[in-house]
Amino acid sequence: MTRASKKAAERFFALETAKRIGANWNLGEDRESPDFLVTEGGHRFGLEVSEVFMGPSGRDGSAMKRAESVVQRTVNSLRARFEQIANASLRVQLVGSLSAKNLESVLSRLLAEDFPSKPVLHHVVFDTRNGLRAHATKGLRHDWFSVNDRVGWVDRDPIAKLAEALEAKSSDLKKLQDAVGPDVRLLFVSNRFNNSGKLCLSQPAGIDLMGFRAVYFFSFPENVIVFQGGELAA
């Protein structure tokens, strides 16, 4: 993910969070540390945006997210090769083994379908000989992905994962407060479209805010939970 796309995603999640909780946040210009200096009415606060993930994380971040990113880059490369030849936007869902041989078979089959001449919503399903099924639909924009990375189970008690992420962020709190003042808040996002982000807090729970004024947990695209003073606020 490039810096520009990362900042665009952070802005999207922040604006969606404000919408869900009925707040009127003016995010101002993109910045770093914290990600946004938010104005709401006559008040300003710093907002730091961070994704949280399933599974173990190390110095290089989430192992599951890294694996998903490798797969998505492979799928994106296949899409780019198709679009260099065929002027058509497709939604392509791949289920099974993404071996080089399978991907070559998919590319050949998609090109043979002659999607540029087909109407929007034209749909085909086909299998390779080596364990990969492709669902392809002509649309108005492209969306290619591996279904394998989107059908996992949901962790409905991620409070320990949130607490771990919050503690890690707390080491930056003084620097953030020096930059924007005492009111600094965190927005944690779990993107449930991917297996690495399938976190959902289904039961009320308290959490130590580690000095942050508020913590927002956005289980995208479903709901936002707000922690203030260590308690569940909304």
N, C-alpha and C positions, 0 to 999 in steps of 0.2 A: 504494500500500500504506500503510495506516495504521500508526502507531507500535505499536499493540497487535498487529496482525497480523504486523508485522515481528519483534517480540519473541517471539511465539508460534512463528514459523518458526525463529528462532535457537535457541530452546530445543529444538524438535523435532530440528534437525540436531545439536545438541550431545549430546542424549541418545542419538540413533541412532549417533553416532560412538563414544560410550562403549561402547555395546552391541557394536558391530562389533569393537572392539579388546579387549574383555573387561575394561573398566575399570568401577569403581563410583564414578561422579561424582555428588556432591550439588551441584546448581547454585545452591542458595539462591534468593534473590529476584532478580527482574529489576533490572538496574542499567545504567549506562552507563560506558564507559571504565575498565576493560574491561566487556564485556557480562555476564560472570559471574565470581563469585569462587567457584571450585570447591573443594570439600573432598573429599579421597580419603584415607581412613584418618586419620592425624594430620597430613596435609600439605595446604596450601592453595596454589592458584595462580590467576592471572588468565587468563581465556580470552576472546579477542576473536574474533568470528565475522564472516566477510565472504564474500560471493559473488564468484566470478570468472567472467568472460564471454569469449566468442569475439569476435573482431574488434576494431576500434579503440575506445578509450575516451578521453574528454576530461574537462573540468572537470565536465560534467554526467553523467559515467558512461558506461556502454556504449550506443553508438548502436543496436546490435541489440536490446538489452533494452528501450530506450525505445520502439522501433518495435513490439515485441511487446506492450508494456504498452498502447499506443494501440489495437492490434487487440483485445486482451482487454477493454478498457473498452467498445469497441463491441459485442462479443459479450455482455458482461454486461448492457448496456443492453437488448439484444434479449431476453435471458432474463428480465429484470425486467418487461418489457412483457408477455411471455407469461404469467408467473406472476401478474400482476395480474388476468388474465382467467381463466386455467385453473389449477385446483388440482392440479398434477401435477409431479413431479420427473423431469426428463429428462436423459439423457446425449446431447448434440447435438454431432456432429462436422461441421464445415463445411469443404468442400474447394473452393477456387476464389476467385472475385472477391467481395469483401464490399462491393459497391456498395450504396447506399441502396435502390435498386430491388430488388436481389436479396434484401436482408434483409427488405424488406416482403413479398416473395413467400414467403419462408421462414416468416415469422410467420403469414401467412394460411393456409398449408398445414398448419402445426402445429396451429393452432386448429381447422381443419376436421377434423382427425383425431380430435378429441374424446378426447384422452388420459385425462382423468379417469375415463372409463367403461371404459377398457381395463385388462387385467391387467398386472402387473409383467412386464417383458421384452418387452412388445409393441414391435415394431420396424418402422420404415418407412424407405425410402430414396427420395429424389426429387430431381429436377433442376429448377432454374429455367430460363428461356429464355435467360439471359445469363451462363452459365458458372459456376454455383454448384451443388454437390451437397450435400445434407444427409442425414446418417444420424442418426436419432433413436430412442432406446430409453427406455421408461419404466423408472425405477428407484426406489431408496429415497432418493437424494439427487441434487441437480443437478450436472452437470459439462458445461459448454458451452465449446468451444474451436475455434480454427482449426487444422486439420491442417497448413496451410501452414507454421506456425511450429514444427512438431514433427518434421519429416522430413528435416532437414539432415544433412550429413556430420559425423563425429566427429574432432576433433583429438586424435591419439594421442601427440603429443609437445608438451605444453603447458608444458614446464619454463621456457621464456622468459617466458610469460605469468604463471606463478606467481612467478618471480623479480621481475618488474616490480611485481606486486601486493605482494609482500613488502617491496620497497624503499620503496614508497609508505607502507606501514604503519609502517616503521621510524622515520619522523619522529615518531611518537607514542609510541615505546617508553619514553622517560624519564618522560613524563607517566603512562603506565600503571604503570610500576614505582613511581613515587612514591605511587600510589594503593593498590597491593596488595602490593608487595614485588618482589624480583628475578625470581621465577619467573612470567614472562608467556608465554603460548602463543597461537598463531594457529590458527584453524580456517577453511580455505578450502573453500567448497562450490561445486561446479558442478552445477546441476540439469539433468540430461540429458533431462528430459521436454521442455525447450524448446531450440530451435536455439541460442540464446545461451549455453546452458550445456553444450554437447556437448564436454566436455573429459575425456580419459581418459589417464592416464599408463601406457602399456603396457610401457615399458622402465625398469629401475632407473636412477636418476639422483641425483646429489648436488646440494645447493643451499646457498648461504650463508644462514644463518638470521638474519643481521643483528642478533644479540644476543638473539633470542627463544630460550627454552629448548627449544621443540619447535614444529613446524608439522605440522598434520594436513590432508591433502587428501582430501576426501570427494567422490568422483565418484558422486553420488546417482542411482539407488538401489543402485549396484553395490558399491563397495569403498572402504575408507579406507587411505590410505598415510601412514605416520608418518615424518617427518624429524627426526632428533636429531643434534646435532653436525655438521650438514651432510651426514649420510649417511642412506640409506634404512634405517629401523629395522624396519618391519613392513609 
